Amino acid sequence: MELAWRVPGLLHEDTAALEVLGTLMGSGRTSRLWREVRERKSLVHAVGAGAYTPVQGGIFYMSAECDPDKRVA
């Protein structure tokens, strides 16, 4: 599953905060999404988030590899 939102480009004043948010939320096994959604709740196999911010505009994304046995029918 992938979710994405448009965000400002590299030179915008909010870009640094978006980069930090992406790192804290979804970068690696110590990230908050990994610990909560994968380790604590065991809902997914993998989860991540981040910001892609080229000069003209970018995206903030969140992704998860879902466990088919835990989906809602």
PDB file as gemmi writes it, atoms N, CA and C in Angstrom:
CRYST1    1.000    1.000    1.000  90.00  90.00  90.00 P 1                      
ATOM      1  N   MET A   1       0.851  -1.141   0.000  1.00  0.00           N  
ATOM      2  CA  MET A   1       0.000   0.000   0.000  1.00  0.00           C  
ATOM      3  C   MET A   1       0.912   1.223   0.000  1.00  0.00           C  
ATOM      4  N   GLU A   2       0.545   2.204  -0.790  1.00  0.00           N  
ATOM      5  CA  GLU A   2       1.332   3.442  -0.848  1.00  0.00           C  
ATOM      6  C   GLU A   2       0.396   4.637  -0.739  1.00  0.00           C  
ATOM      7  N   LEU A   3       0.786   5.599   0.049  1.00  0.00           N  
ATOM      8  CA  LEU A   3       0.084   6.877   0.156  1.00  0.00           C  
ATOM      9  C   LEU A   3       1.102   7.974  -0.107  1.00  0.00           C  
ATOM     10  N   ALA A   4       0.683   9.027  -0.806  1.00  0.00           N  
ATOM     11  CA  ALA A   4       1.616  10.114  -1.093  1.00  0.00           C  
ATOM     12  C   ALA A   4       0.882  11.444  -1.132  1.00  0.00           C  
ATOM     13  N   TRP A   5       1.575  12.485  -0.709  1.00  0.00           N  
ATOM     14  CA  TRP A   5       1.041  13.837  -0.711  1.00  0.00           C  
ATOM     15  C   TRP A   5       2.046  14.764  -1.364  1.00  0.00           C  
ATOM     16  N   ARG A   6       1.577  15.749  -2.097  1.00  0.00           N  
ATOM     17  CA  ARG A   6       2.462  16.745  -2.684  1.00  0.00           C  
ATOM     18  C   ARG A   6       3.015  17.641  -1.582  1.00  0.00           C  
ATOM     19  N   VAL A   7       4.293  17.950  -1.709  1.00  0.00           N  
ATOM     20  CA  VAL A   7       4.957  18.841  -0.753  1.00  0.00           C  
ATOM     21  C   VAL A   7       5.813  19.840  -1.525  1.00  0.00           C  
ATOM     22  N   PRO A   8       6.234  20.917  -0.871  1.00  0.00           N  
ATOM     23  CA  PRO A   8       7.074  21.912  -1.540  1.00  0.00           C  
ATOM     24  C   PRO A   8       8.427  21.332  -1.950  1.00  0.00           C  
ATOM     25  N   GLY A   9       9.100  22.037  -2.811  1.00  0.00           N  
ATOM     26  CA  GLY A   9      10.408  21.615  -3.293  1.00  0.00           C  
ATOM     27  C   GLY A   9      11.528  21.865  -2.302  1.00  0.00           C  
ATOM     28  N   LEU A  10      12.715  21.555  -2.739  1.00  0.00           N  
ATOM     29  CA  LEU A  10      13.918  21.579  -1.917  1.00  0.00           C  
ATOM     30  C   LEU A  10      14.189  22.929  -1.255  1.00  0.00           C  
ATOM     31  N   LEU A  11      13.901  24.012  -1.932  1.00  0.00           N  
ATOM     32  CA  LEU A  11      14.264  25.333  -1.422  1.00  0.00           C  
ATOM     33  C   LEU A  11      13.217  25.956  -0.504  1.00  0.00           C  
ATOM     34  N   HIS A  12      12.104  25.281  -0.272  1.00  0.00           N  
ATOM     35  CA  HIS A  12      11.048  25.818   0.597  1.00  0.00           C  
ATOM     36  C   HIS A  12      11.466  25.717   2.062  1.00  0.00           C  
ATOM     37  N   GLU A  13      11.002  26.632   2.875  1.00  0.00           N  
ATOM     38  CA  GLU A  13      11.392  26.662   4.300  1.00  0.00           C  
ATOM     39  C   GLU A  13      10.883  25.457   5.100  1.00  0.00           C  
ATOM     40  N   ASP A  14       9.846  24.774   4.642  1.00  0.00           N  
ATOM     41  CA  ASP A  14       9.301  23.624   5.361  1.00  0.00           C  
ATOM     42  C   ASP A  14       9.958  22.290   4.983  1.00  0.00           C  
ATOM     43  N   THR A  15      10.799  22.294   3.977  1.00  0.00           N  
ATOM     44  CA  THR A  15      11.363  21.039   3.476  1.00  0.00           C  
ATOM     45  C   THR A  15      12.216  20.325   4.525  1.00  0.00           C  
ATOM     46  N   ALA A  16      12.996  21.036   5.268  1.00  0.00           N  
ATOM     47  CA  ALA A  16      13.834  20.390   6.287  1.00  0.00           C  
ATOM     48  C   ALA A  16      12.979  19.653   7.323  1.00  0.00           C  
ATOM     49  N   ALA A  17      11.874  20.257   7.735  1.00  0.00           N  
ATOM     50  CA  ALA A  17      10.980  19.615   8.700  1.00  0.00           C  
ATOM     51  C   ALA A  17      10.348  18.353   8.110  1.00  0.00           C  
ATOM     52  N   LEU A  18       9.994  18.389   6.833  1.00  0.00           N  
ATOM     53  CA  LEU A  18       9.430  17.215   6.176  1.00  0.00           C  
ATOM     54  C   LEU A  18      10.451  16.082   6.086  1.00  0.00           C  
ATOM     55  N   GLU A  19      11.690  16.429   5.829  1.00  0.00           N  
ATOM     56  CA  GLU A  19      12.759  15.426   5.775  1.00  0.00           C  
ATOM     57  C   GLU A  19      12.952  14.768   7.146  1.00  0.00           C  
ATOM     58  N   VAL A  20      12.943  15.560   8.195  1.00  0.00           N  
ATOM     59  CA  VAL A  20      13.085  15.021   9.558  1.00  0.00           C  
ATOM     60  C   VAL A  20      11.888  14.141   9.897  1.00  0.00           C  
ATOM     61  N   LEU A  21      10.690  14.594   9.557  1.00  0.00           N  
ATOM     62  CA  LEU A  21       9.486  13.805   9.817  1.00  0.00           C  
ATOM     63  C   LEU A  21       9.562  12.453   9.111  1.00  0.00           C  
ATOM     64  N   GLY A  22       9.968  12.453   7.865  1.00  0.00           N  
ATOM     65  CA  GLY A  22      10.096  11.203   7.125  1.00  0.00           C  
ATOM     66  C   GLY A  22      11.085  10.258   7.759  1.00  0.00           C  
ATOM     67  N   THR A  23      12.197  10.785   8.231  1.00  0.00           N  
ATOM     68  CA  THR A  23      13.214   9.951   8.871  1.00  0.00           C  
ATOM     69  C   THR A  23      12.701   9.370  10.185  1.00  0.00           C  
ATOM     70  N   LEU A  24      12.086  10.193  11.019  1.00  0.00           N  
ATOM     71  CA  LEU A  24      11.572   9.711  12.308  1.00  0.00           C  
ATOM     72  C   LEU A  24      10.437   8.710  12.132  1.00  0.00           C  
ATOM     73  N   MET A  25       9.551   8.987  11.191  1.00  0.00           N  
ATOM     74  CA  MET A  25       8.383   8.134  11.008  1.00  0.00           C  
ATOM     75  C   MET A  25       8.705   6.815  10.329  1.00  0.00           C  
ATOM     76  N   GLY A  26       9.600   6.820   9.338  1.00  0.00           N  
ATOM     77  CA  GLY A  26       9.683   5.617   8.554  1.00  0.00           C  
ATOM     78  C   GLY A  26      11.020   5.189   8.021  1.00  0.00           C  
ATOM     79  N   SER A  27      12.096   5.564   8.661  1.00  0.00           N  
ATOM     80  CA  SER A  27      13.401   5.201   8.140  1.00  0.00           C  
ATOM     81  C   SER A  27      14.057   4.131   9.015  1.00  0.00           C  
ATOM     82  N   GLY A  28      13.866   2.881   8.638  1.00  0.00           N  
ATOM     83  CA  GLY A  28      14.537   1.792   9.336  1.00  0.00           C  
ATOM     84  C   GLY A  28      13.755   1.165  10.469  1.00  0.00           C  
ATOM     85  N   ARG A  29      14.400   0.201  11.100  1.00  0.00           N  
ATOM     86  CA  ARG A  29      13.747  -0.594  12.141  1.00  0.00           C  
ATOM     87  C   ARG A  29      13.572   0.142  13.465  1.00  0.00           C  
ATOM     88  N   THR A  30      14.187   1.277  13.616  1.00  0.00           N  
ATOM     89  CA  THR A  30      13.982   2.065  14.830  1.00  0.00           C  
ATOM     90  C   THR A  30      12.940   3.160  14.629  1.00  0.00           C  
ATOM     91  N   SER A  31      12.368   3.242  13.439  1.00  0.00           N  
ATOM     92  CA  SER A  31      11.380   4.293  13.173  1.00  0.00           C  
ATOM     93  C   SER A  31      10.086   4.025  13.935  1.00  0.00           C  
ATOM     94  N   ARG A  32       9.314   5.053  14.084  1.00  0.00           N  
ATOM     95  CA  ARG A  32       8.072   4.936  14.847  1.00  0.00           C  
ATOM     96  C   ARG A  32       7.045   4.055  14.150  1.00  0.00           C  
ATOM     97  N   LEU A  33       6.944   4.180  12.827  1.00  0.00           N  
ATOM     98  CA  LEU A  33       6.011   3.311  12.106  1.00  0.00           C  
ATOM     99  C   LEU A  33       6.407   1.850  12.232  1.00  0.00           C  
ATOM    100  N   TRP A  34       7.688   1.556  12.064  1.00  0.00           N  
ATOM    101  CA  TRP A  34       8.156   0.168  12.152  1.00  0.00           C  
ATOM    102  C   TRP A  34       7.835  -0.413  13.531  1.00  0.00           C  
ATOM    103  N   ARG A  35       8.183   0.321  14.576  1.00  0.00           N  
ATOM    104  CA  ARG A  35       7.967  -0.199  15.939  1.00  0.00           C  
ATOM    105  C   ARG A  35       6.490  -0.379  16.255  1.00  0.00           C  
ATOM    106  N   GLU A  36       5.661   0.584  15.844  1.00  0.00           N  
ATOM    107  CA  GLU A  36       4.242   0.527  16.206  1.00  0.00           C  
ATOM    108  C   GLU A  36       3.452  -0.434  15.316  1.00  0.00           C  
ATOM    109  N   VAL A  37       3.548  -0.259  14.003  1.00  0.00           N  
ATOM    110  CA  VAL A  37       2.686  -1.001  13.087  1.00  0.00           C  
ATOM    111  C   VAL A  37       3.214  -2.409  12.815  1.00  0.00           C  
ATOM    112  N   ARG A  38       4.526  -2.580  12.764  1.00  0.00           N  
ATOM    113  CA  ARG A  38       5.075  -3.906  12.482  1.00  0.00           C  
ATOM    114  C   ARG A  38       5.366  -4.687  13.755  1.00  0.00           C  
ATOM    115  N   GLU A  39       6.131  -4.114  14.658  1.00  0.00           N  
ATOM    116  CA  GLU A  39       6.559  -4.859  15.842  1.00  0.00           C  
ATOM    117  C   GLU A  39       5.462  -4.974  16.893  1.00  0.00           C  
ATOM    118  N   ARG A  40       4.831  -3.880  17.235  1.00  0.00           N  
ATOM    119  CA  ARG A  40       3.851  -3.903  18.331  1.00  0.00           C  
ATOM    120  C   ARG A  40       2.516  -4.502  17.903  1.00  0.00           C  
ATOM    121  N   LYS A  41       1.988  -4.057  16.737  1.00  0.00           N  
ATOM    122  CA  LYS A  41       0.668  -4.524  16.299  1.00  0.00           C  
ATOM    123  C   LYS A  41       0.728  -5.679  15.300  1.00  0.00           C  
ATOM    124  N   SER A  42       1.888  -5.947  14.739  1.00  0.00           N  
ATOM    125  CA  SER A  42       2.085  -7.048  13.781  1.00  0.00           C  
ATOM    126  C   SER A  42       1.091  -7.013  12.622  1.00  0.00           C  
ATOM    127  N   LEU A  43       0.879  -5.829  12.059  1.00  0.00           N  
ATOM    128  CA  LEU A  43      -0.078  -5.681  10.960  1.00  0.00           C  
ATOM    129  C   LEU A  43       0.555  -5.777   9.583  1.00  0.00           C  
ATOM    130  N   VAL A  44       1.858  -5.535   9.477  1.00  0.00           N  
ATOM    131  CA  VAL A  44       2.527  -5.493   8.175  1.00  0.00           C  
ATOM    132  C   VAL A  44       3.865  -6.220   8.238  1.00  0.00           C  
ATOM    133  N   HIS A  45       4.388  -6.534   7.053  1.00  0.00           N  
ATOM    134  CA  HIS A  45       5.730  -7.124   6.955  1.00  0.00           C  
ATOM    135  C   HIS A  45       6.794  -6.033   6.907  1.00  0.00           C  
ATOM    136  N   ALA A  46       6.472  -4.921   6.259  1.00  0.00           N  
ATOM    137  CA  ALA A  46       7.413  -3.812   6.131  1.00  0.00           C  
ATOM    138  C   ALA A  46       6.626  -2.510   6.070  1.00  0.00           C  
ATOM    139  N   VAL A  47       7.233  -1.446   6.547  1.00  0.00           N  
ATOM    140  CA  VAL A  47       6.587  -0.138   6.534  1.00  0.00           C  
ATOM    141  C   VAL A  47       7.674   0.925   6.444  1.00  0.00           C  
ATOM    142  N   GLY A  48       7.349   2.034   5.800  1.00  0.00           N  
ATOM    143  CA  GLY A  48       8.329   3.107   5.677  1.00  0.00           C  
ATOM    144  C   GLY A  48       7.662   4.419   5.320  1.00  0.00           C  
ATOM    145  N   ALA A  49       8.429   5.477   5.412  1.00  0.00           N  
ATOM    146  CA  ALA A  49       7.946   6.811   5.050  1.00  0.00           C  
ATOM    147  C   ALA A  49       9.150   7.666   4.706  1.00  0.00           C  
ATOM    148  N   GLY A  50       8.905   8.721   3.970  1.00  0.00           N  
ATOM    149  CA  GLY A  50       9.997   9.621   3.631  1.00  0.00           C  
ATOM    150  C   GLY A  50       9.521  10.763   2.766  1.00  0.00           C  
ATOM    151  N   ALA A  51      10.443  11.633   2.455  1.00  0.00           N  
ATOM    152  CA  ALA A  51      10.156  12.780   1.599  1.00  0.00           C  
ATOM    153  C   ALA A  51      11.096  12.747   0.407  1.00  0.00           C  
ATOM    154  N   TYR A  52      10.534  12.960  -0.766  1.00  0.00           N  
ATOM    155  CA  TYR A  52      11.311  13.114  -1.996  1.00  0.00           C  
ATOM    156  C   TYR A  52      11.123  14.565  -2.406  1.00  0.00           C  
ATOM    157  N   THR A  53      12.183  15.347  -2.308  1.00  0.00           N  
ATOM    158  CA  THR A  53      12.044  16.789  -2.495  1.00  0.00           C  
ATOM    159  C   THR A  53      13.048  17.352  -3.496  1.00  0.00           C  
ATOM    160  N   PRO A  54      12.796  17.169  -4.799  1.00  0.00           N  
ATOM    161  CA  PRO A  54      13.623  17.862  -5.777  1.00  0.00           C  
ATOM    162  C   PRO A  54      13.323  19.358  -5.742  1.00  0.00           C  
ATOM    163  N   VAL A  55      14.009  20.130  -6.516  1.00  0.00           N  
ATOM    164  CA  VAL A  55      13.907  21.597  -6.452  1.00  0.00           C  
ATOM    165  C   VAL A  55      12.491  22.102  -6.708  1.00  0.00           C  
ATOM    166  N   GLN A  56      11.797  21.599  -7.688  1.00  0.00           N  
ATOM    167  CA  GLN A  56      10.504  22.158  -8.100  1.00  0.00           C  
ATOM    168  C   GLN A  56       9.299  21.712  -7.280  1.00  0.00           C  
ATOM    169  N   GLY A  57       9.367  20.663  -6.556  1.00  0.00           N  
ATOM    170  CA  GLY A  57       8.232  20.144  -5.798  1.00  0.00           C  
ATOM    171  C   GLY A  57       8.456  18.672  -5.564  1.00  0.00           C  
ATOM    172  N   GLY A  58       7.817  18.130  -4.566  1.00  0.00           N  
ATOM    173  CA  GLY A  58       8.077  16.735  -4.260  1.00  0.00           C  
ATOM    174  C   GLY A  58       6.880  16.033  -3.680  1.00  0.00           C  
ATOM    175  N   ILE A  59       7.159  14.908  -2.997  1.00  0.00           N  
ATOM    176  CA  ILE A  59       6.105  14.135  -2.349  1.00  0.00           C  
ATOM    177  C   ILE A  59       6.579  13.679  -0.969  1.00  0.00           C  
ATOM    178  N   PHE A  60       5.636  13.535  -0.098  1.00  0.00           N  
ATOM    179  CA  PHE A  60       5.851  12.858   1.173  1.00  0.00           C  
ATOM    180  C   PHE A  60       5.077  11.559   1.056  1.00  0.00           C  
ATOM    181  N   TYR A  61       5.714  10.438   1.345  1.00  0.00           N  
ATOM    182  CA  TYR A  61       5.064   9.155   1.121  1.00  0.00           C  
ATOM    183  C   TYR A  61       5.140   8.269   2.356  1.00  0.00           C  
ATOM    184  N   MET A  62       4.185   7.375   2.429  1.00  0.00           N  
ATOM    185  CA  MET A  62       4.176   6.309   3.418  1.00  0.00           C  
ATOM    186  C   MET A  62       3.838   5.032   2.670  1.00  0.00           C  
ATOM    187  N   SER A  63       4.511   3.936   3.010  1.00  0.00           N  
ATOM    188  CA  SER A  63       4.259   2.676   2.331  1.00  0.00           C  
ATOM    189  C   SER A  63       4.241   1.537   3.345  1.00  0.00           C  
ATOM    190  N   ALA A  64       3.505   0.493   2.995  1.00  0.00           N  
ATOM    191  CA  ALA A  64       3.432  -0.684   3.857  1.00  0.00           C  
ATOM    192  C   ALA A  64       3.217  -1.914   3.000  1.00  0.00           C  
ATOM    193  N   GLU A  65       3.891  -2.977   3.371  1.00  0.00           N  
ATOM    194  CA  GLU A  65       3.676  -4.281   2.758  1.00  0.00           C  
ATOM    195  C   GLU A  65       2.776  -5.047   3.717  1.00  0.00           C  
ATOM    196  N   CYS A  66       1.530  -5.171   3.346  1.00  0.00           N  
ATOM    197  CA  CYS A  66       0.513  -5.704   4.250  1.00  0.00           C  
ATOM    198  C   CYS A  66       0.498  -7.224   4.291  1.00  0.00           C  
ATOM    199  N   ASP A  67       0.112  -7.743   5.427  1.00  0.00           N  
ATOM    200  CA  ASP A  67      -0.056  -9.168   5.630  1.00  0.00           C  
ATOM    201  C   ASP A  67      -1.467  -9.541   5.187  1.00  0.00           C  
ATOM    202  N   PRO A  68      -1.625 -10.369   4.157  1.00  0.00           N  
ATOM    203  CA  PRO A  68      -2.970 -10.714   3.666  1.00  0.00           C  
ATOM    204  C   PRO A  68      -3.839 -11.395   4.718  1.00  0.00           C  
ATOM    205  N   ASP A  69      -3.244 -12.060   5.672  1.00  0.00           N  
ATOM    206  CA  ASP A  69      -4.037 -12.718   6.724  1.00  0.00           C  
ATOM    207  C   ASP A  69      -4.648 -11.731   7.707  1.00  0.00           C  
ATOM    208  N   LYS A  70      -4.191 -10.484   7.688  1.00  0.00           N  
ATOM    209  CA  LYS A  70      -4.682  -9.502   8.657  1.00  0.00           C  
ATOM    210  C   LYS A  70      -5.565  -8.446   8.012  1.00  0.00           C  
ATOM    211  N   ARG A  71      -5.924  -8.640   6.755  1.00  0.00           N  
ATOM    212  CA  ARG A  71      -6.776  -7.669   6.077  1.00  0.00           C  
ATOM    213  C   ARG A  71      -8.234  -7.842   6.494  1.00  0.00           C  
ATOM    214  N   VAL A  72      -8.979  -6.787   6.335  1.00  0.00           N  
ATOM    215  CA  VAL A  72     -10.417  -6.812   6.633  1.00  0.00           C  
ATOM    216  C   VAL A  72     -11.126  -7.308   5.390  1.00  0.00           C  
ATOM    217  N   ALA A  73     -11.976  -8.310   5.524  1.00  0.00           N  
ATOM    218  CA  ALA A  73     -12.693  -8.882   4.370  1.00  0.00           C  
ATOM    219  C   ALA A  73     -13.895  -8.052   4.012  1.00  0.00           C  
TER     220      ALA A  73                                                      
END                                                                             
